[in-house]
Amino acid sequence: MDRRWTGALIAMAIASSVVAGAQGGGKPVIGGNPTPGTPQPDPPNLSDRITVTGCLRPAPNKAAAGEAQDANTPSDSRFVLANAKRVDRLPPDTGGSPLAAKANGNSYRLEGIDSQFSPFVNVMVEVSGEVKPLAADKAAAGGGAPTLLVEFIQKINNHC
């Protein structure tokens, strides 16, 4: 009787180790890029990060020619932050770059996907993100509203 139990236990141990070994499967990720062939974004530049409050509004219909209007494609042409005021509520060593210091407008273009902004249209919000440099063609044309790559957004009032 003891022999049967011992044999059964050994068989179960071998079977469970085989099943556990098969669970690991797959090819190990080497180099930190979980999706080979897809470029990974640059890490955020903390010195370019600012926080502003204002009224989130749909952008005027001036979409760039040929720009994809897919709601899941990040864009800076769909939403703006109007009546913006800078808030000094950032951790140390953030927002100190020359680019962040120059971003003092009362309007910002917001870069992100629609689902990030659409719940907050015509609502007073606080937005934190990285100020992006102006594209060469916009800088040559006299600028325009700075673009903020939004990392965080929250409602602070139901009305603008």
N, C-alpha and C positions, 0 to 999 in steps of 0.2 A: 504494500500500500504506500509506504514512504517513497519507494522508487517511482511510482506513478506520479505522485505529487511533485517530486523533485524534477522529473522529466517535463511535467506540464509547466512548472514555474520557469524552467530554463527556456522552453519553447516560447512562452509569453514574453520573456525578457528579450529574446532575440527578435521576435516579431515587432515589439514596441520600439526597439532601437532602429530597426530597418525603416519603420514608418516615420519615426522622428528624423532620421537622416534624409528621407525623401522630402520632407517638408521644407528644408532649407533651400534646395534647388536654385535655379536661376544663376545668372552671371553676376559676380560681384561688381559693384560700381567702383571704378578706378578714376581718380582725378576730380571727384566732387561734382561732376555734372550728371544728374540723374536722367537727363534726356539728351543723349548724344545727337549732335547735328543741330541742336537748338541753342542759339547764343543766349547766354545768361546775362542779366542786366548788371551794370556796374553797381558796386555797393554805394549806398547813399553817402553824400558828402555832408557830414554833420555841420560844418561851418556855413553851409548854404541853407540850413533849415530855419524857417520862420513860422510864426503863428499870427494869423489875422482873423478878425471877425468882420462880418458883413452879410449882405443879403445875396443868397444864391439865386441867380436868374438864368434862364436859357439865353445862350449867346445869340446875337443877331445872326440871321441866315447869311453868313459870309463864308460858307464852307469852301475850303480850298478845292480847286478843280481837280477832279480825279480822286479825291479823298474818300476812302471807304466809309460808308455811313452805318456800318455794322455796330450795334449797341455794345458788343463785346470787344471791340477794338479800341484801345486807349486813344483818346483824342483830346486836343486842347481847344477845339473849335465849337463845342456844344454848350459849355456852361461858363459863366463868369461870376465873380464875386464883386458885387457893386457896393458902394459906400463903405469900402474896407478901411479898417483901422488896425494898425499893428499892435499886437499884445506882447509884452515882455514877460512871458511865462515859460521860458525855455530853460532846459538844463544848462549848466556851465559848459563853455566851449562850443556852443552852437550859435548859429546866426551871426558870426563875427566876420565872415568873408566880405570882401569888397562887393561881390555880387549881391549878397543879402543886404548889405548896407544901402545899396542903390535902389533896392526894391521898396520904394516908399509911396507907391501910387495909391489912388483911392479905388482902383479897379484891378483885378487880377483875372487872367484866363486860368481855368482849372483843368488840369490834365488828369484823366482817369477814364473809367468806363461808366456808361449811363447808370447802371444799377447802384453805383457808389453815390451818385448825386441826385437822381430823380426823386427819392423820397423827401428831399430837402428844398425843392423848388419853391421860391417865394417865402422862404423861412430864414430867419437870422441864425447864422451858424458860426462856429469857430473851426478854422481849418489850419492844420499844420502840414508842412511839406517842404520840399526842396525847391528853391528858386532855380529855374533853368535859364541858361544864357539865351539871349535873343538870337534867332537865326540870322545869318549874315544879311539876307535880303531885307529883313525887318529892321535890323540895326541901321542899314544904309538908308532906309526910307524914313528914318526919324523915330524908330522905336515902336511904340505901342504899349499895351498893357503887359506887364511881366507875366510869365507863366509859372504857375506853382504846381509841381508834381505832388499831388495830394497823397499823404500818408495816413492822415487821420481827419475825420470830420464829425462834428457833433452839433445837435440843435441846441441853441441857447434861448430862443424865443419863437413862438408860433408865427409871429408876424414880423415883417421887415420894418 
